[in-house]
Amino acid sequence: MTNNPIHHRHIKTALTIRLVEEKFLQLFSEGKLNGTVHTCVGQEFSALAFAGQLKKKDFVFSNHRCHGHYIAFTDDVRGLLAELLGKETGTCGGIGSSQHLCNNNFFSNGIQGGIVPVAAGYALGNKLKKNGAIGLVYIGDGTLGEGALYETMNIISKWEIPLLIVCENNFYAQSTAQQVNLAGDIESRAAAFGINTYKGYTSSPEELLSKAEEVISYVRDECKPAFFLVETYRLNPHSKGDDDRDPAEIEKFRNNDYLEIFQKTNPVYYNQYQTEITNEIDVLLSDIFNDSDLALDKYYSPKVPVENADWMALDPIGKRQVELLNTFFKDKMVADELTVFIGEDILSPYGGAFKVAKDLSFIAPERTFSTPISESAIMGISNGLALNGFKPFAEIMFGDFITLAFDQIVNHASKFYHMFNKKVSCPVVVRTPMGGRRGYGPTHSQTLDKFLIGIDNVKTVALNTFFDPAVLYHSISSEIHPVIVIENKIDYGKKILNHQSPNYYYERTDDLYPVVRVRPILSKPTLTIVSYGGMADLINTILNDIFVETDLKPELIIPSLISEMPVHLIADSLEESGKLLFVEEGSASGGIGAELAAQVAEYTDFKYVFRRIAALPVPVPSVKSLENLVIPDKNRIIQEIKYYFT
């Protein structure tokens, strides 16, 4: 430990953090607090040195062990106490509790590693705004096993993003000792990406404060990232449970803890501070216990369904879908300085695998980011940009790869708004080409839509070739919540409404996310078919074949917003047809058709015949003859309609 004196205000703040956390453990033992509590007892000076020395315009992203960081940055002890006690006056209304806090540029989430790309995106947003603010993200040594961290370190180094990564190394990942699961040198990991690295110790707080001030200035002045390794030790268990560490080891570190030493060497000051802080906490708690819990209607407001539809005629457009998409994004990048386009291999002249991004990097080079193969980081950085007020459009090159970004969608983008009690929104847009019929084989031809439609607070939209996709993208651009957009690979090259079957009327609703209807002109339908995307285009071309082969008169309904099916419109059609068929390109088990069947059954009280046609439950093969057998084609669709409905 350094012999240099440390200012007593730092000691009081560190002691405040410790006493607040000890109070949490006491409240838990008394049954007054539930959930989990990960204390940072022994690590307090890491919070002071970094979060405590930032400017208020800067930001902090923290993890599950975040109380000290929160107090050091916000000085909001009351909000933290009320949050863990589940009160409406808590920083997030009691929703997030110990691990999920948001207040005045402070954010925390309990998912290891995932906060790092989000923090990088937020810092990138500050760089684009040129506001001089920097960012800090805290990780633990256990996070060093997460791939998202290394994806992000590569990008922040290449793009010179002003983000400081502070690794609090307490030598344990929950109960696992570091020597069991960590190879190599920690600092060398960051240095390998060309990131300046630093090191300090919480047992020497004066030196740590000085070095932290130095690295913060470096990140701000040079607008570059840095990595700081803080060697520390937590004196309490991982959470509130058992502690399997050697008691002698814990005692060794306790004897070297600065606050423990200060208590022995300066008992008068220590006791004075302890009494003052404890009294302040008790006064706050006596007030907080009288606060009310958050009411459900303030947390969740159910949507009121809109069942009346105004229809408008559809007309052909002599342009391919991909041309219209490219035109939309070029116009959007020019018109809106908060629009960002990010993805792999999107720089022009190449312009992306399917050319949606053609010329964007010429038009707005400072807001067109071509990334490494790093789907998790792409999505996380986009989340951070969205939290910072931008409208990011993240392109995942193939829909198959969206699984690599799933954590960022499910555990971050979809949760921020409600988890942080509506203090922030995350209007990120994820675009991806999906589907087969191009011979790309098992890992580039999947239809994974069914895994995407059930993510809470995320809209899933599927483009089609019946109207200009810009109609949908204008609606998507106004969303304040995340949107996933599925763009069928086959549809890219097709002109809008290029095929119109005779004796059918083509129309769509005037909603934000229009529903297309292709209905017989002269007679009532005797079969209602629901489909979307590329499969809907195929069915459109065989409507007359279906009639000739089966004597059924099909009406085709094509939703755009596939995460919220237009059940009322489908039910209206069923009143006439009495038969419902859903056709999807993905496999049937747990699929979109199953969800539609459940919704229609609830809406109509099980009155109608329902069948679904879907892909076989095997990977999509490359060979064309087999691909046509696995994915529903014209012959199979007609044959199954005959079998099921005639």
RAPELIN-V838058 format. One record per residue. N is the residue number from 1. RES is the residue in one small letter. PHI is phi in whole degrees, -180 to 180 (NA if undefined). PSI is psi in whole degrees, -180 to 180 (999 if undefined). D_FIRST is the distance of its C-alpha to the first C-alpha in Angstrom with 2 decimals. Layout:
n res phi psi d_first
N RES PHI PSI D_FIRST
N RES PHI PSI D_FIRST
//
This chain:
n res phi psi d_first
1 m NA 139 0.00
2 t -67 149 3.80
3 n -88 -5 6.51
4 n -68 139 8.85
5 p -72 151 10.71
6 i -117 144 11.58
7 h -61 140 15.27
8 h -66 -23 16.60
9 r -66 -34 18.79
10 h -68 -40 15.94
11 i -63 -43 14.83
12 k -65 -40 18.53
13 t -67 -44 19.05
14 a -61 -41 16.27
15 l -69 -35 17.74
16 t -59 -47 21.17
17 i -58 -46 20.50
18 r -65 -44 19.36
19 l -71 -34 22.30
20 v -63 -45 24.76
21 e -70 -37 23.96
22 e -64 -34 24.21
23 k -66 -38 27.51
24 f -58 -46 28.65
25 l -64 -38 28.24
26 q -64 -45 30.12
27 l -63 -37 32.85
28 f -64 -45 33.23
29 s -64 -25 33.70
30 e -88 -1 36.30
31 g 78 16 38.17
32 k -98 -3 37.69
33 l -142 135 35.75
34 n -119 -175 36.70
35 g 84 -136 35.62
36 t -134 154 32.08
37 v -139 115 28.59
38 h -105 107 25.57
39 t -88 155 22.52
40 c -111 28 19.13
41 v -59 122 17.33
42 g 104 -18 13.68
43 q -112 11 14.26
44 e -59 -36 15.08
45 f -73 -16 12.85
46 s -67 -40 14.66
47 a -63 -45 17.79
48 l -66 -43 16.83
49 a -66 -35 15.67
50 f -108 -68 18.91
51 a -59 -35 21.66
52 g -75 -11 20.70
53 q -113 9 21.16
54 l -82 163 24.46
55 k -84 158 27.85
56 k -66 -22 30.22
57 k -78 -15 32.59
58 d -75 -180 30.06
59 f -139 162 29.77
60 v -131 132 27.45
61 f -112 129 28.48
62 s -128 -179 26.51
63 n -119 -154 27.10
64 h -68 -25 27.58
65 r -102 70 24.03
66 c -114 -4 24.61
67 h -60 -44 24.37
68 g -64 -42 21.01
69 h -60 -42 22.19
70 y -64 -48 25.47
71 i -65 -41 24.28
72 a -64 -35 21.92
73 f -88 -38 24.87
74 t -106 -22 27.86
75 d 59 28 26.83
76 d -104 73 29.63
77 v -68 -43 28.65
78 r -61 -46 32.31
79 g -60 -37 33.39
80 l -69 -46 30.78
81 l -59 -46 31.75
82 a -66 -34 35.41
83 e -63 -48 34.98
84 l -72 -21 33.65
85 l -87 2 36.36
86 g 74 31 38.93
87 k -99 152 40.28
88 e -60 -29 42.17
89 t -80 -2 39.88
90 g -64 162 36.88
91 t -57 -28 35.56
92 c -127 30 37.81
93 g 67 19 40.25
94 g 82 1 38.68
95 i -76 -48 39.75
96 g -82 -34 36.49
97 s 58 -142 34.38
98 s -60 -39 30.82
99 q -99 -14 30.77
100 h -127 89 33.21
101 l -118 150 32.45
102 c -152 121 33.96
103 n -170 126 33.73
104 n 47 60 33.62
105 n 71 17 32.62
106 f -111 132 30.35
107 f -137 143 31.55
108 s -144 151 30.39
109 n -147 147 32.18
110 g -83 -3 31.51
111 i -82 122 32.95
112 q -65 131 30.46
113 g 86 -36 30.79
114 g -65 -25 33.70
115 i -73 -18 31.84
116 v -68 -51 30.75
117 p -65 -31 34.30
118 v -63 -44 35.06
119 a -62 -38 32.15
120 a -63 -41 33.41
121 g -65 -40 36.86
122 y -64 -42 35.70
123 a -67 -37 33.87
124 l -62 -39 37.01
125 g -60 -41 38.98
126 n -63 -39 36.94
127 k -64 -42 37.53
128 l -65 -36 41.25
129 k -76 -17 41.30
130 k 56 44 39.58
131 n -98 2 37.78
132 g 76 4 34.50
133 a -86 149 32.54
134 i -123 175 30.00
135 g -129 154 28.76
136 l -130 132 25.63
137 v -128 127 25.84
138 y -94 133 23.23
139 i -130 165 23.71
140 g -106 169 22.13
141 d -63 -26 22.01
142 g -65 -26 25.22
143 t -70 -16 26.93
144 l -66 -8 26.79
145 g -89 -4 29.99
146 e -92 130 31.97
147 g -66 -30 34.44
148 a -59 -32 34.47
149 l -61 -45 31.00
150 y -77 -34 32.32
151 e -57 -42 35.57
152 t -74 -41 33.71
153 m -60 -38 31.32
154 n -61 -46 34.47
155 i -72 -44 36.21
156 i -65 -29 33.51
157 s -72 -47 33.12
158 k -65 -39 36.91
159 w -94 -1 37.59
160 e 51 61 34.60
161 i -92 130 33.64
162 p -77 77 30.85
163 l -129 131 28.63
164 l -103 120 24.88
165 i -97 121 24.00
166 v -110 116 20.53
167 c -100 112 19.97
168 e -88 103 17.63
169 n -94 100 17.17
170 n -105 12 16.69
171 f 74 6 18.64
172 y -140 138 21.69
173 a -105 97 24.87
174 q 60 -103 26.06
175 s -108 -1 26.45
176 t -92 125 26.60
177 a -67 146 23.82
178 q -58 -38 23.00
179 q -66 -15 24.49
180 v -79 -35 27.76
181 n -132 12 28.50
182 l -128 122 26.51
183 a -103 150 27.65
184 g 77 -169 26.29
185 d -102 135 23.28
186 i -66 -50 22.20
187 e -60 -36 21.70
188 s -64 -26 25.01
189 r -63 -47 26.85
190 a -71 -40 26.35
191 a -61 -30 26.76
192 a -62 -23 30.07
193 f -94 9 31.43
194 g 77 23 30.57
195 i -97 132 27.76
196 n -63 134 24.89
197 t -120 151 21.61
198 y -139 165 17.97
199 k -148 143 14.65
200 g -157 179 11.27
201 y -136 136 8.70
202 t -70 -18 8.81
203 s -75 -11 5.40
204 s -125 71 4.77
205 p -63 -34 8.14
206 e -62 -46 9.27
207 e -66 -39 9.38
208 l -64 -43 10.81
209 l -60 -41 13.33
210 s -67 -46 14.38
211 k -67 -37 15.01
212 a -63 -42 16.74
213 e -60 -39 18.93
214 e -64 -47 19.83
215 v -72 -34 20.93
216 i -62 -43 22.79
217 s -64 -39 24.68
218 y -61 -49 25.51
219 v -61 -39 27.02
220 r -73 -48 28.94
221 d -73 -39 30.20
222 e -92 -11 31.06
223 c 52 51 32.20
224 k -136 160 30.63
225 p -80 164 28.40
226 a -150 162 24.82
227 f -130 127 22.53
228 f -123 123 18.81
229 l -96 116 16.98
230 v -104 115 14.10
231 e -87 126 12.52
232 t -150 -170 12.12
233 y -161 133 13.86
234 r -91 130 16.57
235 l -86 -14 16.82
236 n -103 169 20.53
237 p -60 169 23.43
238 h -53 -49 24.46
239 s -125 -131 26.91
240 k -104 11 28.36
241 g -100 -147 29.80
242 d -69 157 29.07
243 d -131 112 25.82
244 d -94 4 26.58
245 r -70 157 23.10
246 d -65 121 22.47
247 p -55 -33 21.39
248 a -65 -37 19.35
249 e -65 -45 17.34
250 i -62 -42 16.81
251 e -65 -37 15.87
252 k -59 -46 13.23
253 f -73 -33 11.46
254 r -63 -40 12.45
255 n -68 -19 10.78
256 n -103 5 7.33
257 d -76 134 8.61
258 y -62 -43 7.71
259 l -68 -36 11.45
260 e -64 -41 12.02
261 i -68 -40 9.78
262 f -63 -38 11.52
263 q -61 -38 14.74
264 k -80 -37 14.50
265 t -89 -23 13.50
266 n -134 62 15.71
267 p -63 -32 18.42
268 v -65 -52 21.10
269 y -62 -45 19.54
270 y -59 -48 18.28
271 n -65 -37 21.77
272 q -63 -49 23.46
273 y -64 -43 21.75
274 q -61 -43 22.29
275 t -65 -46 25.92
276 e -60 -48 26.58
277 i -69 -43 25.26
278 t -61 -42 26.95
279 n -63 -41 30.17
280 e -63 -43 30.07
281 i -64 -44 29.69
282 d -64 -39 32.53
283 v -64 -44 34.75
284 l -61 -44 34.26
285 l -65 -39 35.04
286 s -62 -31 38.15
287 d -78 -43 39.43
288 i -64 -37 38.48
289 f -60 -21 40.29
290 n -88 -8 43.48
291 d -72 156 43.07
292 s -92 161 45.38
293 d -80 158 44.72
294 l -68 133 45.58
295 a -80 149 49.27
296 l -59 -38 50.37
297 d -69 -16 52.59
298 k -87 -18 49.62
299 y -95 -40 47.82
300 y -138 128 50.77
301 s -120 111 54.12
302 p -64 147 56.70
303 k -77 142 58.72
304 v -93 117 62.35
305 p -66 140 64.49
306 v -104 117 66.88
307 e -108 -12 70.08
308 n -88 132 72.52
309 a -123 134 72.71
310 d -102 130 74.51
311 w -104 147 75.63
312 m -135 146 76.16
313 a -70 149 77.94
314 l -103 144 76.13
315 d -130 149 77.28
316 p -65 151 76.53
317 i -124 126 74.24
318 g -80 38 75.08
319 k -133 150 71.50
320 r -73 152 69.17
321 q -56 -42 66.29
322 v -65 -34 63.72
323 e -63 -43 65.36
324 l -68 -37 65.08
325 l -64 -46 61.42
326 n -62 -40 60.66
327 t -63 -43 62.61
328 f -58 -49 60.71
329 f -70 -34 57.30
330 k -63 -45 58.44
331 d -65 -40 59.77
332 k -66 -41 56.68
333 m -66 -34 54.29
334 v -75 -42 56.41
335 a -78 -27 56.93
336 d -129 111 53.43
337 e -73 -7 50.37
338 l -96 -1 48.13
339 t -82 131 49.67
340 v -128 137 47.63
341 f -115 126 49.01
342 i -140 136 46.63
343 g 173 179 47.40
344 e -84 134 47.91
345 d 60 39 50.32
346 i -100 -6 51.66
347 l -66 144 51.83
348 s -84 149 55.38
349 p -81 -10 57.73
350 y -66 -54 56.84
351 g 74 27 56.00
352 g 93 159 54.80
353 a -60 -31 56.43
354 f -119 10 59.13
355 k 70 17 59.20
356 v -65 -32 58.25
357 a -93 13 55.73
358 k -55 126 58.27
359 d 74 -2 57.78
360 l -63 -38 54.91
361 s -73 -17 52.55
362 f -80 -38 55.25
363 i -76 -45 55.72
364 a -138 72 52.08
365 p -63 -30 49.81
366 e -76 -12 46.72
367 r -123 16 47.08
368 t -117 111 48.27
369 f -115 112 45.45
370 s -90 124 46.35
371 t -107 165 43.66
372 p -68 178 42.80
373 i -76 89 43.98
374 s -151 70 41.31
375 e -60 -39 43.06
376 s -63 -44 40.01
377 a -69 -39 38.36
378 i -56 -48 41.71
379 m -70 -42 42.09
380 g -65 -43 38.51
381 i -63 -39 38.58
382 s -64 -39 41.96
383 n -59 -46 40.59
384 g -63 -41 37.90
385 l -61 -42 40.58
386 a -64 -42 42.77
387 l -62 -27 40.13
388 n -93 14 39.77
389 g 98 2 43.49
390 f -93 167 44.99
391 k -114 89 47.80
392 p -86 137 46.75
393 f -111 107 49.36
394 a -97 122 47.68
395 e -98 122 50.04
396 i -98 117 49.56
397 m -52 -43 51.84
398 f -131 144 53.50
399 g -58 -29 53.54
400 d -58 -30 52.59
401 f -85 -4 49.11
402 i -66 -21 48.38
403 t -62 -29 47.04
404 l -72 -17 44.02
405 a -105 7 43.33
406 f -63 -39 44.14
407 d -59 -42 40.64
408 q -68 -29 40.33
409 i -78 -48 43.75
410 v -81 -44 43.53
411 n -97 -4 39.92
412 h -128 -73 39.24
413 a -54 -46 42.32
414 s -73 -21 44.53
415 k -100 -26 42.02
416 f -51 -47 40.31
417 y -60 -53 43.20
418 h -79 -39 43.63
419 m -61 -35 40.10
420 f -97 21 38.88
421 n 57 44 41.90
422 k 65 22 43.86
423 k -77 -25 41.33
424 v -135 164 41.55
425 s -131 159 44.09
426 c -131 79 43.85
427 p -81 50 47.19
428 v -78 148 46.52
429 v -123 126 49.57
430 v -109 120 49.56
431 r -109 141 52.64
432 t -158 137 53.76
433 p -77 134 57.03
434 m -130 156 58.10
435 g 103 173 60.95
436 g -109 -145 63.16
437 r 73 16 66.62
438 r -121 7 65.35
439 g 73 23 65.03
440 y -83 -12 61.25
441 g 88 -172 60.84
442 p -61 -30 58.55
443 t -108 6 55.24
444 h -133 18 56.65
445 s -135 5 59.45
446 q -70 155 58.04
447 t -115 103 58.72
448 l -103 17 55.62
449 d -55 -37 56.73
450 k -64 -24 56.84
451 f -81 -10 53.08
452 l -107 -19 52.60
453 i -82 -13 55.02
454 g -105 17 53.26
455 i -85 118 49.88
456 d -60 140 49.58
457 n 68 17 49.50
458 v -126 125 50.39
459 k -85 140 53.88
460 t -118 121 55.35
461 v -118 136 58.13
462 a -117 124 60.55
463 l -71 159 62.57
464 n -143 177 66.24
465 t -103 24 69.07
466 f -99 -18 71.23
467 f -155 168 69.84
468 d -59 124 67.59
469 p -64 -17 63.93
470 a -61 -28 63.01
471 v -58 -46 64.30
472 l -69 -42 61.54
473 y -69 -27 58.85
474 h -66 -40 59.71
475 s -67 -44 59.12
476 i -60 -38 55.90
477 s -64 -24 54.64
478 s -92 -3 54.98
479 e -72 146 53.01
480 i -104 0 49.73
481 h -119 167 48.82
482 p -65 147 48.36
483 v -134 134 51.49
484 i -106 129 52.20
485 v -115 123 55.26
486 i -101 123 57.25
487 e -119 113 59.48
488 n -68 132 61.96
489 k -62 -37 62.11
490 i -69 -34 65.89
491 d -69 -24 66.36
492 y -50 -42 64.69
493 g -88 1 67.84
494 k -94 146 70.34
495 k -80 152 72.09
496 i -70 126 71.90
497 l 51 47 74.68
498 n -71 -27 76.45
499 h -117 128 78.40
500 q -127 119 80.43
501 s -72 137 82.58
502 p -64 151 86.05
503 n 74 15 86.93
504 y -126 146 83.33
505 y -106 132 81.80
506 y -108 124 78.26
507 e -151 165 76.22
508 r -143 159 72.74
509 t -76 164 71.30
510 d -97 24 69.97
511 d -71 170 66.61
512 l -61 -35 63.22
513 y -122 86 63.19
514 p -61 147 66.88
515 v -103 130 68.71
516 v -94 142 71.50
517 r -131 129 74.77
518 v -115 107 77.52
519 r -124 149 80.52
520 p -61 139 84.17
521 i -79 -41 86.41
522 l -102 -8 89.63
523 s -150 167 88.65
524 k -77 147 86.09
525 p -72 147 83.36
526 t -115 4 83.74
527 l -152 125 80.29
528 t -98 122 76.97
529 i -111 130 74.53
530 v -116 130 70.91
531 s -158 179 68.75
532 y -156 168 66.39
533 g 58 -142 65.11
534 g -64 -33 66.79
535 m -66 -35 68.58
536 a -63 -38 70.26
537 d -65 -41 71.67
538 l -62 -47 73.16
539 i -63 -37 74.79
540 n -57 -36 76.20
541 t -77 -12 78.09
542 i -118 17 79.72
543 l -59 -45 80.81
544 n -69 -34 84.48
545 d -64 -40 84.12
546 i -61 -43 82.80
547 f -65 -46 85.84
548 v -63 -41 88.28
549 e -81 -28 86.84
550 t -122 -13 86.24
551 d 67 15 88.41
552 l -97 145 85.33
553 k -104 103 84.56
554 p -82 144 80.82
555 e -116 128 78.78
556 l -105 125 75.40
557 i -116 129 72.44
558 i -126 102 69.33
559 p -77 151 66.16
560 s -98 -41 63.50
561 l -91 91 60.84
562 i -82 -10 60.71
563 s -83 -10 57.91
564 e -138 87 60.35
565 m -67 143 63.81
566 p -79 69 66.86
567 v -60 -37 68.24
568 h -65 -37 70.77
569 l -71 -39 72.35
570 i -65 -42 72.51
571 a -63 -38 74.09
572 d -61 -43 76.68
573 s -66 -39 77.69
574 l -65 -28 77.81
575 e -58 -29 80.28
576 e -95 -42 82.72
577 s -87 -39 81.76
578 g 75 -1 80.68
579 k -136 136 78.75
580 l -127 129 75.16
581 l -125 130 73.72
582 f -113 131 70.16
583 v -121 124 69.52
584 e -133 155 66.04
585 e -84 -22 64.77
586 g -80 175 61.91
587 s -76 161 62.51
588 a -80 -37 63.91
589 s -62 120 61.66
590 g 65 23 59.44
591 g -87 -175 60.68
592 i -67 -35 61.60
593 g -62 -37 65.15
594 a -65 -41 64.01
595 e -66 -42 62.14
596 l -62 -41 65.19
597 a -59 -42 67.44
598 a -64 -43 65.36
599 q -67 -42 65.39
600 v -66 -40 69.12
601 a -62 -43 69.87
602 e -65 -38 68.05
603 y -76 -35 69.78
604 t -112 1 73.28
605 d 64 43 73.35
606 f 59 45 73.97
607 k -95 -10 77.32
608 y -124 159 77.24
609 v -79 132 77.26
610 f -131 137 74.00
611 r -140 159 73.16
612 r -134 147 70.45
613 i -122 131 70.52
614 a -148 176 67.32
615 a -69 155 65.99
616 l -69 150 66.13
617 p -81 56 62.90
618 v -139 159 62.16
619 p -59 147 60.28
620 v -72 120 62.41
621 p -78 160 64.07
622 s -78 -39 64.56
623 v -62 131 68.23
624 k -61 -42 70.27
625 s -63 -40 72.81
626 l -74 -37 70.20
627 e -58 -41 68.11
628 n -69 -21 71.23
629 l -86 -33 71.63
630 v -76 -46 68.05
631 i -90 133 67.84
632 p -54 129 70.76
633 d -119 -177 73.51
634 k -55 -50 76.89
635 n -64 -44 78.85
636 r -66 -42 76.43
637 i -60 -47 76.10
638 i -67 -42 79.88
639 q -63 -40 80.48
640 e -73 -32 77.99
641 i -63 -43 79.48
642 k -59 -45 82.86
643 y -68 -43 81.59
644 y -83 -34 79.72
645 f -118 -4 81.89
646 t -125 999 85.48
//
